[in-house]
Amino acid sequence: MLWSVLALLLIILACERPYDYGNVSKIDWRKDYEKVLLEAKERGRPVFIYFSAVWCSWCREYEKELEREEVVRFLEENFIPLLLDSDRDRALFLELGGRGTPFSVVLDPRGRPILKFHGAVRSRDLIEVLSAALEGNVSLPEERKTYRITRLDEETYRFLLNFFLEDLKERYDPIYGGFSSPSARGSLFKWSTPLTYDYLLEKGIMVEEVLFSLRKDIEFLYDEVDGGFFNFFDRTRAYDFYFETSKTLSVNSLMILALLEAYRVSKEKIFLQKAIGTYEYMVRVLRAREACFLNAQISDPSYYNLPPEKRRRRRPPPTDTAIIVEDNSKAILSLIELYRFTGGENYLEEAIKCADYILRNMLENGTLYRFYDVKTKERGLPNFGRDVAFFSLALLEISHYRQGYGEDLLKVLSIEPKEDWVSRSVISYVLASVDRKRAEEKLFGTEINLSYQNPDELVFLLRAFEALIESNSN
């Protein structure tokens, strides 16, 4: 009994150790984007932006290269270095074309992007590519392919659905599962696609491929020691001694949705067991004292590459200190789905408790803040589209079971957020249930990125079309 108590105490202490994402290498990083733009203009010097994330294993590898003296000297002599967090600074991350981390961007002195690249780069290669940028010998990637929605009809829906399914067929990996292979339509994506899994299973499309992919995700991504799913594995090296050591609230919440739908379709107990196990991981490791859940557990290859028996004697990695609205909204959706499946009132009450916390602490005078840092007490990034979108969806689901949340939903939907096409899709889907005319106005004219990286991004656009088509037929 004593050892059990001590083990639990170690987990709690580990989860409360804050991670200073700004403590990266010896570079004198700036932290304020707007101030850096002014400094760059005044000094006539380009800006080097590095987007990191606390859960990103490859960021830790990249930072080893940024530690090297020749890189520190080169950056400080030629650039204004700016370090940002891809979760807290999400709007700018997406605006600049971020798809994953590490993500590096070079801006000219007037603030215009002249170079972007993803991934960890060795010091010699980094200096070489940045030197080319200084000399003007680089070019940005080609413009993405887009599609503008000009008709909200069955024909447009069928075009988008067929595009989506053809893309998935190209991406599907019949050996290791998943929709992560290169595609001529969308760009490469390494992570699992739980919203896509859930959608296909619900529609009865590619069912065997999805179930096979989920079994492989359980095999390679589910942590049998501490619980929870890692973000991704390199499917080209699936059986090598390598995997990404990051766990995020977003991935684990959405995996619960996919696993529960897989259980509904197949009745395979492993899917229900892992869904419950993932929830237990979220409660044990990611739950904040204030309510809701913390953003992520920090990556630590030195811990996760140990044999299981040694890991059990070690303190697990700590968590980030941010409560993020978008990701907690996804957690609320997973809790409600667990309630639907099991009838367990505790799931519904936990979902309501989290929603209440966001309404009480992160929504103020028509402003919804993206994150609240439980360590610094800082709130930030007001009215970001994906936060408004997914929190609206979470409130819509809660309103089916508790009165009063419909009013809160209308308050959130009255916010005019900074949107992208994904958030517009989710909001349109929500509005289809409460204000069909507004849903149509929101969706009409939206420009869709057909070079999307993550297939999950298209799911709510399809669902919005389906909801509008169904309402028209009634």
C-alpha positions as CSV (number, residue, x, y, z in Angstrom):
1,M,0.0,0.0,0.0
2,L,2.8,2.4,0.9
3,W,4.6,1.8,-2.4
4,S,1.3,2.5,-4.3
5,V,0.9,5.8,-2.5
6,L,4.5,6.8,-3.2
7,A,4.2,5.9,-6.9
8,L,1.1,8.0,-7.2
9,L,2.8,10.9,-5.4
10,L,5.7,10.7,-7.8
11,I,3.3,10.9,-10.8
12,I,1.6,13.9,-9.3
13,L,4.9,15.7,-8.6
14,A,6.1,14.9,-12.1
15,C,3.0,16.3,-13.7
16,E,3.3,19.5,-11.8
17,R,6.9,20.3,-12.8
18,P,6.6,23.1,-15.3
19,Y,8.4,23.0,-18.6
20,D,10.0,26.3,-19.7
21,Y,9.6,26.1,-23.5
22,G,11.5,29.4,-23.7
23,N,14.7,28.0,-22.3
24,V,16.1,26.8,-25.6
25,S,19.8,27.0,-26.4
26,K,22.1,29.9,-25.7
27,I,20.5,32.2,-28.2
28,D,19.0,35.5,-26.9
29,W,15.5,34.7,-28.1
30,R,12.9,37.4,-28.4
31,K,9.4,36.4,-27.5
32,D,7.1,39.2,-28.8
33,Y,6.2,38.9,-32.5
34,E,5.0,42.5,-32.9
35,K,8.0,44.0,-31.2
36,V,10.3,41.9,-33.3
37,L,8.7,43.2,-36.5
38,L,9.3,46.8,-35.4
39,E,12.9,45.9,-34.5
40,A,13.5,44.2,-37.8
41,K,12.3,47.2,-39.7
42,E,14.3,49.7,-37.7
43,R,17.5,47.7,-37.9
44,G,17.0,46.4,-41.5
45,R,17.6,42.9,-40.3
46,P,15.8,39.6,-41.2
47,V,14.0,37.5,-38.5
48,F,14.5,33.9,-37.8
49,I,11.4,32.3,-36.2
50,Y,11.5,29.0,-34.5
51,F,8.1,27.4,-33.5
52,S,8.6,24.8,-30.8
53,A,6.3,22.6,-28.7
54,V,6.7,21.1,-25.3
55,W,5.5,17.7,-26.6
56,C,7.8,17.6,-29.7
57,S,10.6,15.1,-29.6
58,W,12.2,16.3,-32.8
59,C,12.2,19.8,-31.4
60,R,14.6,18.6,-28.7
61,E,16.9,17.2,-31.4
62,Y,16.7,20.4,-33.3
63,E,17.6,22.4,-30.2
64,K,20.8,20.4,-29.8
65,E,21.9,21.8,-33.1
66,L,20.8,25.3,-32.1
67,E,23.0,24.9,-29.0
68,R,26.1,24.7,-31.2
69,E,28.3,27.8,-30.9
70,E,28.6,28.3,-34.7
71,V,24.8,28.4,-35.0
72,V,24.4,30.8,-32.0
73,R,27.0,33.1,-33.4
74,F,25.6,33.0,-37.0
75,L,22.0,33.7,-35.9
76,E,22.9,36.5,-33.6
77,E,25.2,38.1,-36.2
78,N,22.7,38.0,-39.0
79,F,19.1,37.6,-37.7
80,I,16.7,38.7,-35.0
81,P,15.9,35.3,-33.4
82,L,12.2,34.8,-32.3
83,L,11.1,31.8,-30.3
84,L,7.3,31.0,-30.3
85,D,5.1,28.1,-29.1
86,S,3.1,26.4,-31.7
87,D,0.2,25.9,-29.3
88,R,0.1,29.2,-27.5
89,D,0.9,31.1,-30.8
90,R,-1.4,28.9,-32.9
91,A,-2.9,31.6,-35.1
92,L,0.5,32.9,-36.3
93,F,1.7,29.3,-36.7
94,L,-1.1,28.4,-39.1
95,E,-1.0,31.8,-40.8
96,L,2.7,31.3,-41.7
97,G,2.0,27.8,-43.0
98,G,2.9,25.6,-40.0
99,R,1.9,22.0,-40.3
100,G,4.1,20.4,-37.6
101,T,7.0,21.1,-35.4
102,P,9.8,22.0,-35.4
103,F,8.8,24.8,-37.9
104,S,11.3,27.5,-38.9
105,V,10.5,30.7,-40.8
106,V,12.7,33.5,-42.1
107,L,11.1,37.0,-42.6
108,D,12.7,39.8,-44.5
109,P,13.1,43.1,-42.6
110,R,9.6,44.2,-43.8
111,G,8.1,41.1,-42.2
112,R,7.5,39.1,-45.4
113,P,8.3,35.3,-45.4
114,I,11.2,34.4,-47.6
115,L,11.9,30.8,-46.3
116,K,9.9,28.1,-44.4
117,F,10.9,24.6,-43.5
118,H,9.7,21.9,-41.2
119,G,11.8,19.4,-39.3
120,A,15.1,19.2,-37.4
121,V,18.1,20.4,-39.5
122,R,21.7,19.7,-38.7
123,S,23.8,22.8,-37.8
124,R,25.9,22.8,-41.0
125,D,22.8,22.5,-43.2
126,L,20.9,25.1,-41.2
127,I,23.7,27.7,-41.7
128,E,23.9,26.8,-45.4
129,V,20.2,27.3,-46.0
130,L,20.0,30.5,-43.9
131,S,23.0,31.8,-45.8
132,A,21.2,31.2,-49.0
133,A,18.2,33.1,-47.6
134,L,20.4,36.1,-46.8
135,E,21.7,36.0,-50.4
136,G,18.2,35.8,-51.9
137,N,18.8,32.3,-53.3
138,V,15.7,30.6,-51.9
139,S,12.1,30.4,-53.0
140,L,8.9,29.6,-51.1
141,P,6.9,26.5,-52.0
142,E,4.2,26.7,-54.7
143,E,0.9,28.2,-53.7
144,R,-1.6,25.7,-52.3
145,K,-4.5,24.4,-54.4
146,T,-7.8,25.8,-53.3
147,Y,-11.5,25.4,-54.0
148,R,-14.1,28.1,-53.4
149,I,-17.5,27.0,-52.2
150,T,-20.0,28.8,-54.5
151,R,-22.9,26.4,-54.2
152,L,-24.3,24.6,-51.1
153,D,-25.8,21.6,-53.0
154,E,-25.5,17.9,-53.4
155,E,-23.2,18.2,-56.4
156,T,-20.6,20.3,-54.4
157,Y,-20.9,17.8,-51.5
158,R,-20.3,14.9,-53.8
159,F,-17.2,16.6,-55.4
160,L,-15.7,17.2,-51.9
161,L,-16.6,13.7,-50.7
162,N,-15.1,12.0,-53.7
163,F,-11.9,14.2,-53.5
164,F,-11.6,13.1,-49.8
165,L,-12.1,9.4,-50.5
166,E,-9.7,9.4,-53.5
167,D,-7.1,11.1,-51.3
168,L,-7.5,8.5,-48.6
169,K,-7.1,5.7,-51.0
170,E,-3.8,7.1,-52.2
171,R,-2.6,7.7,-48.6
172,Y,-3.7,4.3,-47.2
173,D,-0.8,2.1,-46.1
174,P,-1.8,-1.6,-46.4
175,I,1.2,-2.8,-44.4
176,Y,1.2,-0.6,-41.3
177,G,-2.2,1.0,-41.7
178,G,-3.2,4.6,-41.5
179,F,-3.7,7.4,-44.0
180,S,-0.2,8.8,-43.7
181,S,1.4,7.9,-47.0
182,P,2.3,10.7,-49.6
183,S,-0.6,11.8,-51.7
184,A,-0.9,13.7,-55.0
185,R,-3.8,15.6,-53.6
186,G,-2.9,16.4,-50.0
187,S,0.5,16.7,-48.4
188,L,2.2,14.1,-46.3
189,F,0.9,13.6,-42.8
190,K,2.5,11.4,-40.1
191,W,0.0,11.3,-37.3
192,S,-3.1,9.2,-36.9
193,T,-6.4,10.5,-38.2
194,P,-9.0,9.7,-35.6
195,L,-11.7,12.1,-37.0
196,T,-11.3,10.4,-40.3
197,Y,-11.5,6.9,-38.7
198,D,-14.7,8.0,-36.9
199,Y,-16.3,9.4,-40.0
200,L,-15.6,6.5,-42.2
201,L,-16.8,3.9,-39.7
202,E,-20.0,5.9,-39.1
203,K,-20.6,6.0,-42.9
204,G,-19.6,2.4,-43.4
205,I,-16.8,3.3,-45.8
206,M,-13.4,1.6,-45.9
207,V,-14.3,-0.1,-42.6
208,E,-11.8,-2.9,-42.8
209,E,-9.0,-0.5,-43.6
210,V,-9.9,1.7,-40.6
211,L,-10.1,-1.2,-38.2
212,F,-6.8,-2.5,-39.4
213,S,-5.3,1.0,-39.0
214,L,-6.6,1.3,-35.5
215,R,-5.1,-2.1,-34.5
216,K,-1.8,-0.9,-35.8
217,D,-2.1,2.4,-33.9
218,I,-2.7,0.4,-30.8
219,E,0.3,-1.8,-31.5
220,F,2.7,1.0,-32.2
221,L,1.3,4.1,-30.4
222,Y,-0.5,2.9,-27.2
223,D,1.8,3.1,-24.2
224,E,1.2,-0.1,-22.2
225,V,3.3,1.2,-19.3
226,D,1.8,4.6,-18.6
227,G,-1.3,4.5,-20.8
228,G,-2.3,7.0,-23.5
229,F,-1.4,7.3,-27.2
230,F,1.8,8.8,-28.6
231,N,1.3,11.3,-31.4
232,F,2.8,9.3,-34.3
233,F,5.3,6.8,-35.4
234,D,7.3,6.8,-38.6
235,R,5.5,4.1,-40.6
236,T,8.6,3.7,-42.9
237,R,10.5,2.5,-39.8
238,A,7.7,0.9,-37.9
239,Y,9.6,-2.0,-36.5
240,D,12.8,-0.1,-35.7
241,F,13.6,1.0,-32.2
242,Y,12.1,4.4,-32.7
243,F,9.0,6.3,-32.1
244,E,7.8,9.8,-31.3
245,T,7.7,10.3,-27.5
246,S,5.0,12.9,-27.4
247,K,1.5,12.6,-26.0
248,T,-1.1,15.4,-26.4
249,L,-4.6,15.9,-25.0
250,S,-5.9,16.5,-28.6
251,V,-4.7,13.1,-29.9
252,N,-5.8,11.1,-26.9
253,S,-9.3,12.8,-26.8
254,L,-9.9,12.1,-30.5
255,M,-8.6,8.6,-30.3
256,I,-11.3,7.8,-27.8
257,L,-14.0,8.9,-30.3
258,A,-12.5,6.6,-33.0
259,L,-12.0,3.6,-30.7
260,L,-15.6,3.8,-29.4
261,E,-16.9,3.9,-32.9
262,A,-14.7,1.0,-33.9
263,Y,-16.1,-1.0,-30.9
264,R,-19.6,-0.1,-32.0
265,V,-19.0,-1.4,-35.5
266,S,-16.8,-4.5,-34.7
267,K,-17.6,-5.4,-31.1
268,E,-13.9,-6.1,-30.6
269,K,-13.2,-5.6,-26.9
270,I,-9.7,-4.2,-27.4
271,F,-11.1,-1.0,-28.8
272,L,-13.3,-0.4,-25.8
273,Q,-10.5,-1.3,-23.4
274,K,-8.1,1.1,-25.0
275,A,-10.7,3.9,-25.0
276,I,-11.2,3.5,-21.3
277,G,-7.5,3.2,-20.8
278,T,-6.9,6.4,-22.7
279,Y,-9.5,8.2,-20.5
280,E,-7.8,6.9,-17.4
281,Y,-4.4,8.2,-18.7
282,M,-5.9,11.6,-19.3
283,V,-7.3,11.8,-15.8
284,R,-4.2,10.4,-14.1
285,V,-1.6,12.5,-16.0
286,L,-3.2,15.4,-17.8
287,R,-6.0,16.6,-15.5
288,A,-5.3,20.0,-14.0
289,R,-6.2,20.7,-10.4
290,E,-8.4,23.6,-11.5
291,A,-10.5,21.2,-13.7
292,C,-10.1,20.4,-17.4
293,F,-6.9,19.0,-18.8
294,L,-3.4,20.2,-19.5
295,N,-2.2,20.5,-23.0
296,A,0.4,17.7,-23.2
297,Q,2.9,15.5,-21.5
298,I,6.4,16.5,-22.4
299,S,8.5,14.4,-24.8
300,D,11.4,12.5,-23.2
301,P,13.1,9.9,-25.4
302,S,15.5,9.0,-22.6
303,Y,12.6,7.8,-20.5
304,Y,10.4,6.2,-23.2
305,N,13.2,4.2,-24.7
306,L,13.9,2.5,-21.4
307,P,12.7,-1.1,-20.9
308,P,9.3,-1.2,-19.2
309,E,10.6,-2.5,-15.9
310,K,13.1,0.5,-15.7
311,R,10.4,3.0,-16.7
312,R,8.2,1.8,-13.8
313,R,11.0,2.8,-11.4
314,R,11.4,6.2,-13.0
315,R,9.5,9.4,-12.6
316,P,7.4,10.0,-15.8
317,P,7.9,13.2,-17.8
318,P,6.1,16.3,-16.6
319,T,3.3,18.1,-18.4
320,D,2.9,21.5,-20.0
321,T,1.1,24.0,-17.8
322,A,-1.4,25.3,-20.3
323,I,-5.2,24.6,-20.4
324,I,-6.1,25.1,-24.1
325,V,-9.8,25.6,-25.1
326,E,-9.7,23.8,-28.4
327,D,-8.1,20.6,-27.0
328,N,-10.3,20.6,-23.9
329,S,-13.3,21.0,-26.1
330,K,-12.2,17.8,-27.9
331,A,-11.8,16.2,-24.4
332,I,-15.4,17.2,-23.6
333,L,-16.6,15.5,-26.8
334,S,-14.8,12.3,-25.9
335,L,-16.3,12.4,-22.4
336,I,-19.8,12.8,-23.7
337,E,-19.2,9.9,-26.1
338,L,-18.1,7.8,-23.2
339,Y,-21.2,8.7,-21.4
340,R,-23.3,7.7,-24.4
341,F,-21.6,4.3,-24.7
342,T,-21.5,3.4,-21.0
343,G,-24.2,5.4,-19.3
344,G,-21.6,6.5,-16.7
345,E,-22.8,9.8,-15.2
346,N,-19.2,10.5,-14.1
347,Y,-18.2,11.1,-17.7
348,L,-21.0,13.6,-18.3
349,E,-20.4,15.4,-15.0
350,E,-16.7,15.7,-15.9
351,A,-17.5,17.2,-19.3
352,I,-19.8,19.7,-17.7
353,K,-17.2,20.6,-15.1
354,C,-14.7,21.3,-17.8
355,A,-17.1,23.4,-19.8
356,D,-18.0,25.4,-16.7
357,Y,-14.4,26.1,-16.0
358,I,-13.9,27.5,-19.5
359,L,-17.0,29.6,-19.3
360,R,-16.0,30.9,-15.9
361,N,-12.3,31.5,-16.5
362,M,-11.6,31.9,-20.2
363,L,-14.7,33.6,-21.6
364,E,-15.0,37.3,-20.6
365,N,-17.0,40.2,-22.1
366,G,-17.4,38.5,-25.5
367,T,-13.7,37.3,-25.6
368,L,-12.7,33.7,-25.5
369,Y,-9.0,33.2,-24.6
370,R,-7.2,30.2,-26.1
371,F,-5.1,29.2,-23.1
372,Y,-4.7,29.7,-19.4
373,D,-1.3,28.9,-17.9
374,V,-1.9,27.4,-14.5
375,K,1.7,28.3,-13.5
376,T,1.9,31.9,-14.6
377,K,-1.9,32.6,-14.5
378,E,-1.5,34.1,-18.0
379,R,-4.4,34.1,-20.5
380,G,-3.7,34.5,-24.2
381,L,-4.7,34.5,-27.9
382,P,-8.2,35.9,-27.8
383,N,-10.9,34.7,-30.2
384,F,-8.9,32.2,-32.2
385,G,-11.3,30.5,-34.7
386,R,-10.6,26.8,-33.8
387,D,-11.2,27.5,-30.1
388,V,-14.6,29.2,-30.8
389,A,-15.5,26.4,-33.2
390,F,-14.7,23.4,-31.1
391,F,-16.0,24.9,-27.8
392,S,-19.3,25.7,-29.7
393,L,-19.4,22.0,-30.7
394,A,-18.8,20.9,-27.1
395,L,-21.5,23.2,-25.8
396,L,-23.9,21.9,-28.4
397,E,-23.3,18.3,-27.3
398,I,-23.7,19.2,-23.6
399,S,-27.0,21.1,-24.3
400,H,-28.5,17.8,-25.4
401,Y,-28.2,16.6,-21.8
402,R,-28.4,19.7,-19.6
403,Q,-30.6,22.7,-19.9
404,G,-29.1,26.2,-19.9
405,Y,-26.0,25.5,-22.1
406,G,-27.9,26.5,-25.2
407,E,-27.7,30.1,-24.0
408,D,-23.9,29.7,-23.4
409,L,-23.7,28.3,-26.9
410,L,-25.3,31.3,-28.4
411,K,-22.9,33.6,-26.5
412,V,-19.9,31.8,-28.0
413,L,-21.4,31.7,-31.5
414,S,-21.9,35.5,-31.2
415,I,-18.1,35.9,-31.1
416,E,-16.4,37.1,-34.4
417,P,-13.2,35.0,-34.3
418,K,-10.2,35.0,-36.5
419,E,-11.1,32.0,-38.7
420,D,-9.6,29.6,-41.1
421,W,-11.5,27.3,-43.4
422,V,-11.4,24.5,-40.8
423,S,-12.9,26.6,-38.0
424,R,-15.5,27.9,-40.5
425,S,-16.5,24.3,-41.3
426,V,-16.9,23.3,-37.6
427,I,-18.9,26.5,-36.8
428,S,-21.1,25.9,-39.9
429,Y,-21.8,22.4,-38.7
430,V,-22.8,23.7,-35.3
431,L,-25.0,26.4,-36.8
432,A,-26.8,23.9,-38.9
433,S,-28.5,22.8,-35.7
434,V,-29.4,26.2,-34.4
435,D,-29.5,28.7,-37.3
436,R,-29.5,27.2,-40.7
437,K,-29.4,30.5,-42.5
438,R,-26.3,31.6,-40.6
439,A,-24.7,28.2,-41.3
440,E,-25.2,28.7,-45.1
441,E,-23.8,32.3,-44.9
442,K,-20.8,31.1,-42.9
443,L,-20.0,28.3,-45.4
444,F,-20.8,30.1,-48.7
445,G,-17.6,31.6,-50.2
446,T,-15.2,29.7,-48.0
447,E,-12.0,28.9,-49.7
448,I,-10.9,25.3,-49.0
449,N,-7.3,24.1,-49.0
450,L,-7.2,21.1,-51.2
451,S,-3.5,20.6,-50.4
452,Y,-4.4,20.0,-46.8
453,Q,-2.0,18.0,-44.7
454,N,-4.3,16.3,-42.3
455,P,-7.4,14.5,-43.7
456,D,-9.2,15.2,-40.4
457,E,-9.4,18.8,-41.5
458,L,-12.0,18.0,-44.2
459,V,-14.3,15.9,-42.0
460,F,-16.4,18.7,-40.5
461,L,-16.8,20.4,-43.9
462,L,-18.4,17.2,-45.1
463,R,-20.5,17.0,-41.9
464,A,-21.7,20.6,-42.4
465,F,-22.8,19.9,-45.9
466,E,-24.6,16.7,-44.8
467,A,-26.4,18.6,-42.0
468,L,-27.5,21.4,-44.4
469,I,-28.6,18.9,-47.1
470,E,-30.6,17.0,-44.5
471,S,-32.3,20.1,-43.1
472,N,-33.3,21.1,-46.7
473,S,-34.9,17.8,-47.3
474,N,-37.0,18.0,-44.1
